Amino acid sequence: MNNIEALRSMLSNAKQCLVTAHVNPDGDAVGASMAWWSYLKAAYPEMEVRVAFPNRCPEFLSWIEGVNQAIIYTDAKDGKEATQRYLKDCDLICCLDFNALSRLDSMSEALTDHSAPRVLIDHHQRPADEFNLVFSDISMSSTSEFIYRIVDALGGKTLLSKSAAEALYVGLITDTGSFSFGVNTPATFRMAADLMELGIDKNEIASRVYDSYSEKRMRLLGYCLQSKMRVFPKRRAAYIALSRSELDEFCFQPGDSEGFVNFPLSIKKVALSALFMEASDKTHIRVSLRSKGNSLSVNELARKYFNGGGHFNASGGKYFGALKDCEAYFEKILKDEF
Ligand SMILES: [Mn+2]
């Protein structure tokens, strides 16, 4: 693997390492971070390693080993200070599952001017020119798979604990809809087999990840599908738009909307799906885009129209304006492009 010796020497020379991942960390961001953290501790016992996330991890991931020891930058009590205290002596920063420091949201202010070298490990398109060592490969199903391959290339597979394997498996299934998309090579299944050999209980993990929703979340999903989903059969598209007051009505918690944007794609004739949600501070609309098949790139759509990007079939962005205007804007795009 390219750059692996450069990474090995950076790791052997580092005394204090910070591992971080994108804002609103998902299964892959958390899984990859905790597995990398666990591996680094085992492989480099002399090195200090800590994980810091820009904001809270969703509740359904809290069982992953180490998550509760991670620093949360936006934690009102001590998050920012704890991050800065730890960063003071940091001489290595590992950036996982994102392609530009802006994806750290407010936490980027703590890293942008930091002198420590930054290693990027990621599978999104077009990494920014902000990293000293780059592992970027869009053919990887997940950053968790990338971490697994890197650990293997470093000769460290035997250092992966069962809990690291669990974390990697979470990243693998959440980024691929349990192996239904984004899996481009048989090697991904071999990795899953290796994780099973490390003793993971895959049924139990699937249950912890997928059967852990609140009643309110299920009601909100029902409301979305029954009353909010708008379908445009001629454009082969659909969207769901949710205002803050609607979200508040269902006591919305971060992570509750996980997967919502995928539901319209289950309609045979829908190939493009969008979810628009008013941000909690009402400064913008959070945009998620999904497509099915290999002819419609929502990465390009997000770049062109929504100040964002991501993967070919899954991407996100922001709309600066009111929810109603965002809906009209999207309908206009549908008319113009599809
Ligand atoms: Mn990912």
Boltz pocket constraint, residues with backbone or C-beta under 6 A from the ligand:
constraints:
  - pocket:
      binder: B
      contacts: [[A, 28], [A, 29], [A, 97], [A, 123], [A, 141], [A, 142], [A, 143], [A, 175]]
      max_distance: 6.0
